[in-house]
Amino acid sequence: MSRAGKGAAVDFTESDEHRAIRDAVREIGAKYGHAYFTRCTTEGRFTDELWADIFAAGFGGVNLPERYGGGGGGLIEMAIVIEELAAQGCPLLFLIVGGMCGPIIGDFGTDAQRQEWLPGIAGGHTKMAFAITEADAGSNAAAITTTAVRDGDQWVINGAKQFITGMDVADAVLVVTRTGTDAEGRGKLSLFIVDTAAAGLEFRPIPMEIKAPDRQFSVFFDNVTVPASRLIGGAPDQGMTQVFSGLNPERVNVAAQATGLGRYFLDKAVAYARQREVWTVPIGAHQGVSHPLAEVKVQLDLARLMGSKAAWLFDRRADGVGEAASVAKLAAADAALFALDQCVQVHGGNAFASEYGIGDLWGLTRLMRSAPVSREMVLNYVAQHSLGLPRSY
Ligand SMILES: Cc1cc2nc3c(=O)[nH]c(=O)nc-3n(C[C@H](O)[C@H](O)[C@H](O)COP(=O)(O)OP(=O)(O)OC[C@H]3O[C@@H](n4cnc5c(N)ncnc54)[C@H](O)[C@@H]3O)c2cc1C
């Protein structure tokens, strides 16, 4: 898989390679469909079969280097995979988490860490959760209080995290800890890879209003000891850069998932509007029905364009990726919610019947306005960094 260098001309036509990925992933997603996703949710189990198929075909690790068993692509390719699965009604949250941990280890890990962890992540055999959120810190990562303290050639971790996705299926978790405090009182951060089975680590499921096979957990660290070899990059206090570098692909992948979900709702709405007749013509002939759907298409196309730009910038490690990724996430989350609402409206009462596979996706779709970064925090970023306005907090 080739990636043009920095400054390469932008081409808005989709390459044959990208189209082939899109088609192949769509085919795998369609084989399972939303009914499978719902069944896994109801049975309280992970999407093992779909996960295995996606990785066996080489798409789960498409963004990781070939020398570690990945596809040699980048965020653009990963976003295509995530979007197409969501468009088939299979929005896999945990694929986003994995799509974030791998690049952090790839970019900032030591050689030994890359060799130990990337082949498993690229092959789908090793699952890694990501833990930054804490009850009292919230959106302010610099205020986290989970600490890692050096003890000889080991580190001892204490604290708690919340809303951590997929702890029940993960082999390890990439944990953001505080290893110091700077002159302004902000945490100096360090990232550690911790086995989910480590002594002193416990996790409990949080009952959620999101219907998805991926579950969220409270995680507790009580004197969890890890060897120094588990500190990402080998040196402490480097975590802020590592975290922010990892959050950009996460935002792009969430944008891709939201765009895919938006397409899922739009496809359903259009199909229904074409065939449903209550007077003498299909309801899609009424402009009160067709215009909102056309507007959904416009919003999704715009969001997708911004997501592609953000992925393109990230793959070149170019400036401006932070803002582009955040804006793409905001735009895609808004577009997906708008798509869901119009899909509900077009379906009349049927939207609320379980068999139509619409209402159950509200929680997951709405989530994308609040996480992994909220709408307000994106607007704060744009107001301060792009517009030069003062900060209120
Ligand atoms: C389903 C799900 C899965 C998740 N998975 C993970 C995971 O795998 N790993 C992980 O680490 N975390 C995960 N999270 C956590 C998620 O990233 C956070 O919930 C999110 O970052 C928001 O943080 P918070 O909930 O603490 O909200 P808060 O920070 O408490 O914010 C609450 C509200 O206040 C607003 N607000 C706060 N500060 C400001 C300000 N300065 N200006 C304007 N408005 C402000 C916010 O925009 C928001 O609307 C998950 C959450 C959910 C619900």
The ligand as a Gaussian input file, in Angstrom:
#p B3LYP/6-31G(d) Opt

LIG

0 1
 C      -20.090000       4.480000      25.593000
 C      -18.850000       5.171000      26.068000
 C      -17.619000       4.618000      25.783000
 C      -16.451000       5.220000      26.264000
 N      -15.239000       4.595000      26.058000
 C      -14.131000       5.097000      26.650000
 C      -12.890000       4.370000      26.601000
 O      -12.798000       3.284000      26.010000
 N      -11.819000       4.908000      27.229000
 C      -11.872000       6.093000      27.910000
 O      -10.878000       6.519000      28.461000
 N      -13.050000       6.811000      27.985000
 C      -14.164000       6.330000      27.379000
 N      -15.349000       7.018000      27.471000
 C      -15.403000       8.298000      28.176000
 C      -15.625000       9.498000      27.261000
 O      -14.476000       9.724000      26.486000
 C      -16.013000      10.688000      28.145000
 O      -17.317000      10.418000      28.652000
 C      -15.964000      11.988000      27.396000
 O      -14.627000      12.311000      27.110000
 C      -16.581000      13.150000      28.198000
 O      -16.023000      13.189000      29.482000
 P      -17.008000      13.223000      30.743000
 O      -18.014000      12.151000      30.591000
 O      -16.203000      13.189000      32.002000
 O      -17.747000      14.623000      30.627000
 P      -17.359000      16.002000      31.345000
 O      -15.938000      16.347000      31.080000
 O      -17.808000      15.938000      32.762000
 O      -18.295000      17.014000      30.558000
 C      -19.687000      17.111000      30.833000
 C      -20.278000      18.214000      29.967000
 O      -19.664000      19.468000      30.308000
 C      -19.154000      20.095000      29.161000
 N      -17.920000      20.820000      29.479000
 C      -16.892000      20.418000      30.284000
 N      -15.921000      21.351000      30.299000
 C      -16.334000      22.340000      29.472000
 C      -15.762000      23.573000      29.057000
 N      -14.559000      23.955000      29.452000
 N      -16.462000      24.334000      28.188000
 C      -17.700000      23.952000      27.742000
 N      -18.285000      22.791000      28.101000
 C      -17.605000      22.004000      28.948000
 C      -18.840000      18.940000      28.206000
 O      -18.790000      19.388000      26.874000
 C      -19.986000      18.010000      28.466000
 O      -21.098000      18.404000      27.699000
 C      -16.534000       6.439000      26.987000
 C      -17.786000       7.009000      27.258000
 C      -18.944000       6.380000      26.834000
 C      -20.262000       7.005000      27.212000

